[in-house]
């Protein structure tokens, strides 16, 4: 009975926390996704302020498209970094923007197909013996990234980074276990603040960007249909042909994240609001990002981890984080301050956030009593986990790269469809 009570959400999907709690809970989501969301534009050569703005507005678009039923935060996608960086160096944003918009349009087309054929096939291709390992892979595939951030400074091992990351992780754990009331709902934010102050004391934080930033700073928008000389249009088919196929990568992420969210919240998002709605939300968000100068967006595992830890699934909180992100894009000093959070802190929190996603996968396996005494289940789980966690990726030239998570998801689906229920040697 006690275990059942612990699984009850603090705030369910449509419950709105009091205002000041809402702000605190939304800030927790903002801090969790901020580093990754602005890292993508920095690597590609886009404006971080625009990426933050399109992330916030894209999340609101997703919430509107799904009728406020799916608590998913949309952040900058890493799947398109290589082609976007290449095009920024050679052609510039008009080509990148067309590629990003094409990604959104492909999502919208797929959503129309799903709307016509339905989503009953989801249960057939994603039984528990596939879902559990795939969710586990989504979490653990990020473990190496978290460990690198938690140990290295400028590519070299640094003991101070290790100490800050370890302390951040421990404080997050203790805040989650020993604090009650509102503080018990924001363990990630508490861990980040503690880690930031410790990193500041150890000289790991550079505050010069904050000092040089303006209080009000208009992000440098790159509108798709204009340049410095006014309205213009030139079609770049290579941009579309390069980026659109990578939707297959983010589509597997989309399905995986929906599976995790469904497990955590106890809601069947494939049925209500429907897979076609969630796909359309992703697509519309990327189309908007492409029109204003941002990268393609996708749902973020970091924010799913925050929900799993806090047991706050409210779409109001996700919407609050989106409004804060869009607003902070115009407040230079606040954006710069959040941008100074070092990798040691995000890495320490990442150990927890990615780990709880993986634990949700284990919970699927346990709750559904998946029997690994059966060879069939072993033959699915073993390769899926190693391919995904080890990032056995498929690179097609220099522009297209299918991640280990994407291949693991596809592999799990294929093995589930073709393997017999019972191995011949067990008959």
C-alpha positions in Angstrom: 0.0 0.0 0.0 2.8 2.4 0.9 4.6 1.6 -2.4 1.5 2.4 -4.3 1.1 5.7 -2.5 4.7 6.7 -3.4 3.9 6.3 -7.1 1.1 8.9 -7.0 2.1 12.1 -8.8 2.5 15.3 -6.7 0.9 17.3 -9.6 -0.7 15.3 -12.4 -0.9 16.3 -16.0 -3.5 19.0 -15.7 -3.0 20.1 -12.1 -1.5 23.6 -11.8 0.8 24.3 -8.9 0.6 27.6 -6.9 2.3 30.4 -8.7 5.6 30.5 -6.8 5.9 26.7 -6.9 5.1 26.8 -10.6 8.1 29.3 -11.1 10.5 27.1 -9.1 9.4 23.9 -10.8 9.6 25.5 -14.3 13.1 26.9 -13.5 14.2 23.4 -12.6 13.2 22.2 -16.1 14.8 25.3 -17.7 18.2 24.7 -16.0 18.1 21.0 -16.9 17.7 21.6 -20.7 19.5 24.9 -21.0 23.0 23.6 -21.6 22.2 21.2 -24.3 19.8 23.6 -26.0 22.4 26.3 -26.4 25.3 23.9 -27.1 23.8 22.9 -30.5 23.7 26.4 -31.9 27.2 27.1 -30.6 28.6 24.0 -32.3 26.7 24.8 -35.6 27.2 28.6 -35.7 23.7 29.7 -35.0 22.5 32.3 -32.5 22.0 30.7 -29.0 19.4 33.3 -28.1 17.3 32.3 -31.1 17.7 28.6 -30.2 16.4 29.3 -26.7 13.5 31.4 -28.1 12.5 28.8 -30.7 12.8 26.1 -28.0 10.4 27.9 -25.7 7.9 28.8 -28.5 8.3 25.3 -30.0 7.3 23.7 -26.7 4.2 25.9 -26.5 3.3 24.9 -30.1 3.7 21.3 -29.1 1.5 21.8 -26.1 -1.2 23.5 -28.2 -1.0 20.8 -30.9 -1.4 18.0 -28.4 -4.2 19.9 -26.6 -2.1 20.2 -23.5 -2.0 16.5 -22.9 1.7 15.7 -23.3 4.3 17.1 -20.9 7.2 17.2 -23.4 9.8 19.9 -23.6 11.3 20.6 -27.0 15.0 21.5 -27.2 17.7 21.7 -29.9 18.2 18.4 -31.6 21.7 16.9 -31.8 20.8 14.7 -34.8 21.3 17.4 -37.4 24.6 19.0 -36.1 26.9 17.7 -38.8 24.8 18.7 -41.9 23.9 22.1 -40.3 27.5 22.9 -39.4 28.6 22.0 -42.9 26.0 24.2 -44.6 26.6 27.1 -42.2 30.3 27.1 -43.3 29.5 26.9 -47.0 26.1 28.4 -47.8 24.8 30.0 -44.7 21.4 30.0 -42.8 19.1 30.0 -45.8 20.1 26.4 -46.6 20.0 25.4 -42.9 16.6 27.0 -42.5 15.2 25.1 -45.5 16.6 21.9 -44.1 15.1 22.5 -40.7 11.7 23.4 -42.2 11.9 20.2 -44.4 12.4 18.2 -41.2 9.2 19.7 -39.7 7.3 19.0 -43.0 8.3 15.4 -43.0 7.1 15.0 -39.5 3.7 16.6 -40.5 3.5 14.2 -43.5 4.2 11.2 -41.2 1.6 12.5 -38.7 -1.0 12.6 -41.5 -0.2 9.0 -42.5 -0.5 7.8 -38.8 -3.8 9.7 -38.5 -5.1 7.8 -41.5 -3.8 4.3 -40.6 -4.1 4.6 -36.8 -1.6 3.6 -34.1 -2.8 0.1 -33.2 0.5 -1.2 -34.7 2.4 0.4 -31.8 1.5 -2.4 -29.4 2.6 -5.0 -32.0 6.0 -3.6 -32.6 6.6 -2.4 -29.0 5.8 -5.2 -26.5 7.4 -5.0 -23.0 10.4 -7.1 -24.1 11.3 -4.4 -26.6 10.1 -1.3 -24.7 12.1 -2.1 -21.5 15.5 -2.4 -23.2 14.9 0.6 -25.5 14.0 2.9 -22.6 17.0 1.6 -20.7 19.2 2.4 -23.7 17.8 5.9 -24.0 19.0 6.6 -20.5 22.3 4.8 -20.4 23.4 5.9 -23.9 24.0 9.3 -22.4 26.1 8.0 -19.5 29.4 8.5 -21.3 28.5 12.2 -22.1 27.6 12.8 -18.4 30.8 11.1 -17.2 32.9 13.2 -19.6 31.3 16.4 -18.5 31.8 15.3 -14.9 35.5 14.7 -15.2 37.1 16.8 -17.9 37.9 20.5 -18.3 39.0 21.5 -21.8 39.6 17.9 -22.8 41.8 17.0 -19.8 40.9 15.3 -16.5 40.4 17.7 -13.7 40.0 16.7 -10.0 38.0 19.9 -9.2 35.5 19.0 -11.9 35.2 15.5 -10.5 34.6 16.9 -7.0 31.9 19.4 -8.1 30.1 16.7 -10.2 30.2 14.2 -7.3 29.0 16.8 -4.8 26.2 17.9 -7.2 25.0 14.3 -7.6 25.1 13.7 -3.8 23.2 16.9 -2.9 20.6 16.0 -5.6 20.1 12.6 -4.1 19.9 13.9 -0.5 17.5 16.7 -1.5 15.3 14.1 -3.2 15.3 11.7 -0.2 15.4 14.0 2.8 13.7 17.3 1.9 9.9 17.7 2.2 7.4 20.2 1.0 8.2 22.4 -2.0 12.0 21.8 -1.6 11.4 18.1 -2.0 9.9 18.9 -5.5 13.0 20.6 -6.8 16.0 18.4 -6.0 17.5 18.9 -9.4 17.4 22.7 -9.0 18.9 22.5 -5.5 21.7 20.3 -6.8 22.4 22.7 -9.6 22.5 25.7 -7.3 24.8 23.9 -4.8 27.1 22.7 -7.6 27.2 26.1 -9.2 28.2 27.8 -5.9 30.9 25.1 -5.3 32.2 25.5 -8.8 32.3 29.2 -8.4 34.4 28.8 -5.2 36.8 26.5 -7.0 37.3 28.8 -9.9 35.4 26.8 -12.5 32.9 29.5 -13.4 33.8 32.4 -15.8 31.4 35.3 -15.1 32.9 37.6 -17.8 30.0 36.8 -20.2 27.5 38.0 -17.6 29.4 41.2 -17.1 29.6 41.9 -20.8 26.0 41.0 -21.6 23.3 43.6 -21.9 20.2 43.4 -19.7 18.0 43.5 -22.8 19.4 41.8 -25.9 17.3 41.1 -29.0 18.3 37.7 -30.4 19.7 37.8 -33.9 16.8 36.2 -35.9 17.6 34.8 -39.3 14.2 34.8 -41.1 14.0 32.2 -43.8 12.6 34.4 -46.5 14.8 37.5 -46.0 18.5 38.5 -45.9 20.2 41.8 -45.1 19.0 43.2 -48.4 15.4 42.4 -47.8 13.1 39.6 -49.1 14.9 36.9 -51.1 14.5 33.2 -51.9 16.7 30.6 -53.3 16.0 26.9 -53.1 18.7 24.5 -51.8 17.6 21.0 -52.7 20.7 19.5 -51.1 19.8 20.9 -47.8 16.4 19.2 -47.9 17.9 15.9 -49.2 20.6 15.9 -46.5 18.5 16.7 -43.5 15.0 15.3 -44.2 16.2 11.6 -44.1 17.5 12.1 -40.6 13.9 12.3 -39.4 14.3 8.5 -39.1 16.7 9.1 -36.3 14.6 11.6 -34.3 11.5 9.6 -35.0 12.9 6.7 -33.0 13.8 9.2 -30.2 10.2 10.5 -30.4 8.7 7.0 -30.0 11.2 6.2 -27.2 10.5 9.3 -25.3 6.7 8.8 -25.6 7.2 5.3 -24.2 9.1 6.6 -21.2 6.6 9.4 -20.6 3.8 6.8 -20.8 5.5 4.6 -18.3 6.3 7.5 -15.9 2.9 9.2 -16.0 0.7 6.1 -16.5 -1.0 7.7 -19.5 -1.3 6.2 -23.0 -0.2 9.1 -25.2 -0.3 6.9 -28.3 -4.1 6.7 -27.8 -4.8 10.2 -26.3 -4.0 12.6 -27.8 -2.6 10.2 -30.4 0.7 9.6 -32.0 -0.4 11.8 -35.0 -0.8 14.8 -32.6 2.6 14.4 -31.0 4.3 14.0 -34.3 2.5 17.1 -35.6 3.6 19.0 -32.5 7.2 18.1 -33.2 6.9 19.0 -36.9 5.2 22.4 -36.3 7.8 23.3 -33.7 10.7 22.5 -36.1 9.0 24.5 -38.9 8.7 27.5 -36.6 12.4 27.1 -35.6 13.5 27.0 -39.2 11.5 30.1 -40.1 13.2 32.3 -37.4 16.8 31.0 -37.4 16.8 28.2 -34.9 17.9 24.5 -35.2 15.5 21.6 -35.4 13.9 20.6 -32.1 13.0 17.4 -30.4 11.7 16.2 -27.0 14.4 16.2 -24.3 15.2 13.2 -22.0 16.6 15.6 -19.4 13.2 17.0 -18.7 11.7 13.5 -18.6 14.2 12.6 -15.9 13.2 15.7 -13.9 9.6 14.5 -14.0 10.5 11.1 -12.9 12.5 12.5 -10.0 10.0 15.1 -8.8 6.7 13.2 -9.7 5.4 16.5 -11.1 3.9 15.8 -14.5 2.0 19.0 -14.9 1.8 20.5 -18.4 1.6 23.9 -16.7 5.1 23.4 -15.4 6.4 22.5 -18.9 4.5 25.5 -20.3 6.0 27.7 -17.6 9.5 26.5 -18.5 8.8 27.3 -22.2 7.6 30.8 -21.3 10.7 31.4 -19.2 13.0 30.1 -22.0 11.4 32.4 -24.6 11.5 35.4 -22.2 15.1 34.7 -21.1 16.2 34.8 -24.7 15.6 38.6 -24.5 17.3 39.1 -21.1 21.0 39.0 -21.9 22.4 38.8 -18.4 20.1 36.0 -17.3 20.8 34.0 -20.4 24.5 34.6 -19.9 24.3 33.6 -16.2 22.6 30.3 -16.9 25.1 29.7 -19.7 28.0 29.9 -17.2 26.8 26.7 -15.4 29.8 24.5 -15.9 29.8 21.0 -17.4 30.8 19.6 -14.0 27.4 20.6 -12.6 25.3 19.4 -15.6 27.3 16.2 -15.7 26.6 15.5 -12.0 22.9 16.1 -12.4 23.0 14.1 -15.6 24.1 11.0 -13.7 20.8 11.2 -11.9 18.5 12.3 -14.8 19.8 9.7 -17.3 19.9 7.0 -14.6 16.2 7.4 -13.7 15.2 7.1 -17.3 17.2 3.8 -17.5 15.5 2.7 -14.2 12.1 3.3 -15.9 13.1 0.8 -18.5 14.0 -1.7 -15.8 10.6 -1.1 -14.2 8.8 -2.0 -17.5 10.7 -5.3 -17.5 10.0 -6.0 -13.9 6.3 -5.0 -13.9 5.6 -7.1 -17.0 7.5 -10.0 -15.7 9.6 -10.4 -18.9 11.3 -13.8 -18.6 14.9 -13.8 -19.6 15.0 -17.5 -19.2 13.4 -17.5 -22.6 16.0 -17.3 -25.4 13.8 -15.0 -27.5 13.8 -12.3 -24.9 17.5 -12.6 -24.4 18.2 -12.4 -28.1 16.2 -9.1 -28.2 17.5 -7.4 -25.1 21.2 -8.3 -25.4 21.9 -6.8 -28.8 19.6 -3.8 -28.3 21.3 -2.8 -25.1 24.9 -3.2 -26.4 24.2 -1.5 -29.7 22.5 1.4 -28.1 24.7 2.0 -25.1 27.9 1.3 -27.1 26.6 3.7 -29.8 27.1 1.3 -32.7 26.1 3.9 -35.2 25.7 3.9 -39.0 27.5 6.8 -40.9 26.5 7.3 -44.5 29.0 9.7 -45.8 30.0 12.8 -43.8 26.4 14.2 -43.5 24.2 11.4 -42.3 24.7 9.5 -39.1 22.2 7.1 -37.5 22.9 7.0 -33.7 23.2 3.8 -31.7 19.9 4.5 -30.0 18.1 4.8 -33.4 19.7 1.5 -34.6 18.9 -0.2 -31.3 15.3 0.8 -31.5 15.0 -0.5 -35.1 16.9 -3.7 -34.2 14.5 -4.4 -31.3 11.5 -3.9 -33.6 12.8 -6.2 -36.3 13.9 -8.9 -33.9 10.6 -8.9 -32.2 8.8 -9.3 -35.6 10.9 -12.0 -37.1 12.0 -14.2 -34.1 9.8 -17.2 -33.2 8.0 -17.2 -29.9 10.1 -20.2 -28.7 13.6 -21.2 -29.8 13.9 -24.5 -31.7 16.3 -25.8 -29.1 13.7 -25.2 -26.3 10.9 -27.1 -27.9 
